[in-house]
Amino acid sequence: MEVCFFIRTPYVAKINFDFMLYSDLIRYENGFSGLHHEVTTINFNNSKRCFVENKVNVNRSVVFFFILLVVAYIPVFMKEQILDAFVREDRIYETLSPIYLFVASIMFGIAFYRSPIKLKLKDPAWLKRLSFLAFCVLFLLATMEEISWGQRIFGVETPNLIKDVNVQKELTFHNLNIFQGEDAKLPLDFDQLSAIFALTFGFLIPAACRFIAPLKKFLDNKFPILPLLFGLLFPVNYLIQKTLMRVLPIFPALFQHPNMRFPQAVYEVREHNYAMLLMASAVLYILLKLDLGNEKPVS
């Protein structure tokens, strides 16, 4: 006989037990010091494995990432060398952003692979599994765009044909002159479109589904709805950025960099934060919504 029980903990784990009496179970439970554990269910069965079901504490996650979000703006007020180290090309924030997006891509890839939804046209829920794949590809493309498709990593020269139409003379789509620069054909540049996507996907859709029951019923089995409580951090990031754009012109002494305009610094931090929040939202969604206890993906 094998004991299988579920523990509420912020960590992902699988635990196998051969045989354990109830008294042993209590002693083992008491050994989880500092993990905020709580035994919720005890099942006795003959299965080969048992799993620890993780209940992520969303409230703590919100507080933790709110602190990170605010702290990320601190370099804007620092000296030139510190600000450059964070927001310049290929520096800290420019390096972290593609990592965040890549992790988000992996999370939705896992969701697609491990989803119990069968890809059958008769079941409309297959659209939800397909959306996992779509977001996996979307965030992967965003990752590649952020690193210029590896151009600077591998030292690839930009062809003259692309140089003529790319504002930064790089192998990127989002820096084409239809999106950026004085000759832009669209009213919104790619950074603004990215911000709209982050706010819509991370906050507006979850908020609408929370208060509009028919919309939630329609989307629930067709589209990943991210946690609303965590989604509140997306408008918080937007409001901080807008506040700084109003405050810094009034108090120019707060911005100390002699060769960089303050909007550039603020926008770089904003984009970094959106990428970080998208990654965290994807991870939370997987932990809260996806059944990781399935041994095999359902095709």
NUZA-955920 format. One record per residue (C-alpha): residue in one letter; x, y, z. Coordinates in steps of 0.2 Angstrom, whole numbers. Layout:
% NUZA-955920
<"A"; <X; Y; Z>> ...
This chain:
% NUZA-955920
<"M"; <0; 0; 0>> <"E"; <6; 18; -4>> <"V"; <1; 34; 4>> <"C"; <-3; 48; -7>> <"F"; <-6; 66; 0>> <"F"; <-7; 83; -6>> <"I"; <3; 98; 1>> <"R"; <0; 116; -2>> <"T"; <17; 123; -5>> <"P"; <24; 136; -17>> <"Y"; <36; 124; -25>> <"V"; <34; 112; -39>> <"A"; <38; 94; -34>> <"K"; <34; 75; -36>> <"I"; <36; 64; -21>> <"N"; <36; 45; -21>> <"F"; <33; 34; -6>> <"D"; <33; 16; -4>> <"F"; <24; 13; 12>> <"M"; <20; 26; 26>> <"L"; <10; 24; 41>> <"Y"; <-1; 39; 47>> <"S"; <11; 43; 61>> <"D"; <26; 43; 49>> <"L"; <16; 55; 38>> <"I"; <14; 67; 52>> <"R"; <32; 67; 56>> <"Y"; <36; 69; 37>> <"E"; <24; 84; 36>> <"N"; <32; 92; 51>> <"G"; <49; 91; 42>> <"F"; <43; 104; 29>> <"S"; <49; 119; 40>> <"G"; <48; 135; 31>> <"L"; <38; 129; 16>> <"H"; <21; 136; 22>> <"H"; <14; 118; 20>> <"E"; <-3; 112; 24>> <"V"; <-9; 94; 22>> <"T"; <-26; 95; 14>> <"T"; <-30; 77; 7>> <"I"; <-24; 60; 11>> <"N"; <-27; 45; -1>> <"F"; <-23; 27; 2>> <"N"; <-21; 17; -14>> <"N"; <-10; 5; -24>> <"S"; <-4; 17; -37>> <"K"; <15; 18; -41>> <"R"; <16; 37; -39>> <"C"; <9; 51; -29>> <"F"; <11; 69; -33>> <"V"; <12; 85; -23>> <"E"; <-2; 97; -29>> <"N"; <5; 115; -28>> <"K"; <-7; 129; -24>> <"V"; <2; 145; -28>> <"N"; <-1; 159; -16>> <"V"; <-6; 172; -29>> <"N"; <-7; 186; -16>> <"R"; <12; 184; -11>> <"S"; <16; 183; -30>> <"V"; <7; 200; -33>> <"V"; <17; 208; -18>> <"F"; <33; 201; -24>> <"F"; <32; 206; -42>> <"F"; <25; 223; -37>> <"I"; <41; 226; -27>> <"L"; <51; 220; -42>> <"L"; <41; 232; -54>> <"V"; <44; 247; -43>> <"V"; <62; 243; -40>> <"A"; <65; 241; -59>> <"Y"; <62; 260; -61>> <"I"; <75; 265; -48>> <"P"; <90; 266; -61>> <"V"; <80; 280; -70>> <"F"; <85; 291; -55>> <"M"; <103; 285; -54>> <"K"; <119; 291; -61>> <"E"; <124; 289; -79>> <"Q"; <135; 274; -77>> <"I"; <121; 265; -67>> <"L"; <107; 269; -79>> <"D"; <118; 264; -94>> <"A"; <121; 247; -86>> <"F"; <103; 244; -85>> <"V"; <94; 251; -101>> <"R"; <107; 252; -115>> <"E"; <107; 240; -129>> <"D"; <113; 222; -123>> <"R"; <114; 227; -105>> <"I"; <104; 221; -90>> <"Y"; <86; 225; -95>> <"E"; <89; 221; -114>> <"T"; <96; 205; -109>> <"L"; <83; 200; -96>> <"S"; <68; 204; -108>> <"P"; <71; 190; -121>> <"I"; <74; 178; -107>> <"Y"; <57; 182; -99>> <"L"; <48; 181; -116>> <"F"; <57; 164; -119>> <"V"; <51; 157; -103>> <"A"; <33; 163; -107>> <"S"; <35; 153; -124>> <"I"; <41; 138; -115>> <"M"; <26; 139; -102>> <"F"; <13; 139; -116>> <"G"; <23; 126; -125>> <"I"; <21; 115; -110>> <"A"; <3; 120; -109>> <"F"; <0; 114; -127>> <"Y"; <10; 98; -124>> <"R"; <2; 93; -107>> <"S"; <-16; 99; -110>> <"P"; <-29; 86; -108>> <"I"; <-39; 94; -122>> <"K"; <-40; 83; -137>> <"L"; <-38; 91; -154>> <"K"; <-55; 86; -161>> <"L"; <-65; 98; -171>> <"K"; <-81; 92; -163>> <"D"; <-75; 99; -147>> <"P"; <-74; 118; -147>> <"A"; <-61; 117; -132>> <"W"; <-48; 112; -145>> <"L"; <-46; 130; -149>> <"K"; <-40; 133; -131>> <"R"; <-26; 120; -134>> <"L"; <-22; 128; -151>> <"S"; <-21; 145; -143>> <"F"; <-7; 138; -131>> <"L"; <3; 134; -147>> <"A"; <-1; 151; -154>> <"F"; <6; 160; -139>> <"C"; <21; 149; -138>> <"V"; <25; 154; -156>> <"L"; <21; 172; -153>> <"F"; <32; 173; -138>> <"L"; <46; 164; -147>> <"L"; <45; 176; -161>> <"A"; <46; 191; -149>> <"T"; <61; 183; -141>> <"M"; <70; 182; -157>> <"E"; <65; 199; -162>> <"E"; <72; 205; -145>> <"I"; <89; 197; -149>> <"S"; <89; 203; -167>> <"W"; <88; 184; -172>> <"G"; <105; 182; -165>> <"Q"; <113; 195; -176>> <"R"; <124; 203; -163>> <"I"; <127; 186; -155>> <"F"; <134; 178; -171>> <"G"; <141; 194; -178>> <"V"; <130; 194; -194>> <"E"; <131; 209; -205>> <"T"; <114; 217; -210>> <"P"; <111; 216; -229>> <"N"; <110; 233; -237>> <"L"; <92; 230; -243>> <"I"; <87; 228; -225>> <"K"; <98; 243; -219>> <"D"; <88; 255; -230>> <"V"; <71; 251; -222>> <"N"; <77; 247; -204>> <"V"; <78; 262; -192>> <"Q"; <92; 253; -181>> <"K"; <100; 244; -196>> <"E"; <96; 227; -189>> <"L"; <88; 210; -194>> <"T"; <72; 214; -185>> <"F"; <54; 216; -190>> <"H"; <49; 228; -177>> <"N"; <62; 241; -181>> <"L"; <56; 243; -199>> <"N"; <52; 261; -204>> <"I"; <34; 257; -206>> <"F"; <33; 256; -187>> <"Q"; <47; 267; -182>> <"G"; <55; 284; -186>> <"E"; <49; 299; -196>> <"D"; <43; 289; -211>> <"A"; <32; 277; -200>> <"K"; <16; 272; -209>> <"L"; <6; 267; -194>> <"P"; <0; 278; -180>> <"L"; <7; 267; -167>> <"D"; <25; 261; -166>> <"F"; <29; 243; -161>> <"D"; <33; 247; -143>> <"Q"; <15; 255; -141>> <"L"; <8; 240; -149>> <"S"; <17; 228; -137>> <"A"; <11; 238; -123>> <"I"; <-7; 237; -129>> <"F"; <-5; 218; -131>> <"A"; <2; 216; -113>> <"L"; <-12; 227; -105>> <"T"; <-26; 218; -115>> <"F"; <-19; 200; -113>> <"G"; <-13; 203; -95>> <"F"; <-27; 214; -88>> <"L"; <-42; 219; -99>> <"I"; <-47; 202; -105>> <"P"; <-46; 194; -87>> <"A"; <-55; 209; -80>> <"A"; <-69; 208; -93>> <"C"; <-71; 190; -90>> <"R"; <-73; 193; -72>> <"F"; <-87; 205; -73>> <"I"; <-95; 199; -89>> <"A"; <-101; 182; -87>> <"P"; <-107; 178; -105>> <"L"; <-89; 183; -111>> <"K"; <-81; 172; -98>> <"K"; <-92; 157; -103>> <"F"; <-88; 160; -121>> <"L"; <-69; 162; -119>> <"D"; <-66; 150; -105>> <"N"; <-64; 134; -116>> <"K"; <-56; 143; -130>> <"F"; <-43; 155; -123>> <"P"; <-31; 156; -109>> <"I"; <-38; 169; -96>> <"L"; <-24; 174; -85>> <"P"; <-26; 177; -66>> <"L"; <-35; 194; -64>> <"L"; <-27; 198; -47>> <"F"; <-9; 197; -54>> <"G"; <-15; 206; -70>> <"L"; <-18; 222; -59>> <"L"; <1; 224; -60>> <"F"; <0; 228; -79>> <"P"; <-10; 244; -77>> <"V"; <1; 248; -62>> <"N"; <16; 247; -73>> <"Y"; <7; 259; -86>> <"L"; <2; 271; -72>> <"I"; <20; 272; -65>> <"Q"; <27; 275; -83>> <"K"; <14; 289; -86>> <"T"; <17; 297; -69>> <"L"; <36; 298; -72>> <"M"; <33; 305; -90>> <"R"; <24; 319; -81>> <"V"; <35; 322; -66>> <"L"; <52; 321; -74>> <"P"; <49; 337; -85>> <"I"; <44; 346; -69>> <"F"; <59; 341; -59>> <"P"; <73; 338; -72>> <"A"; <86; 337; -58>> <"L"; <79; 319; -54>> <"F"; <86; 313; -71>> <"Q"; <104; 314; -71>> <"H"; <110; 306; -88>> <"P"; <118; 320; -99>> <"N"; <116; 311; -115>> <"M"; <100; 301; -114>> <"R"; <82; 308; -115>> <"F"; <72; 303; -100>> <"P"; <58; 295; -111>> <"Q"; <70; 282; -118>> <"A"; <75; 277; -100>> <"V"; <57; 276; -94>> <"Y"; <51; 266; -110>> <"E"; <65; 254; -108>> <"V"; <60; 250; -90>> <"R"; <42; 249; -95>> <"E"; <45; 236; -109>> <"H"; <56; 226; -97>> <"N"; <42; 226; -84>> <"Y"; <29; 221; -96>> <"A"; <40; 206; -102>> <"M"; <43; 201; -84>> <"L"; <24; 202; -80>> <"L"; <20; 192; -95>> <"M"; <32; 178; -90>> <"A"; <26; 178; -72>> <"S"; <7; 177; -78>> <"A"; <11; 163; -90>> <"V"; <20; 153; -76>> <"L"; <5; 157; -64>> <"Y"; <-7; 151; -77>> <"I"; <2; 135; -79>> <"L"; <3; 131; -61>> <"L"; <-15; 136; -57>> <"K"; <-24; 129; -72>> <"L"; <-14; 115; -80>> <"D"; <-15; 97; -73>> <"L"; <3; 93; -71>> <"G"; <-1; 76; -64>> <"N"; <-5; 69; -81>> <"E"; <9; 56; -85>> <"K"; <6; 58; -104>> <"P"; <0; 72; -115>> <"V"; <-17; 69; -123>> <"S"; <-16; 70; -142>> 
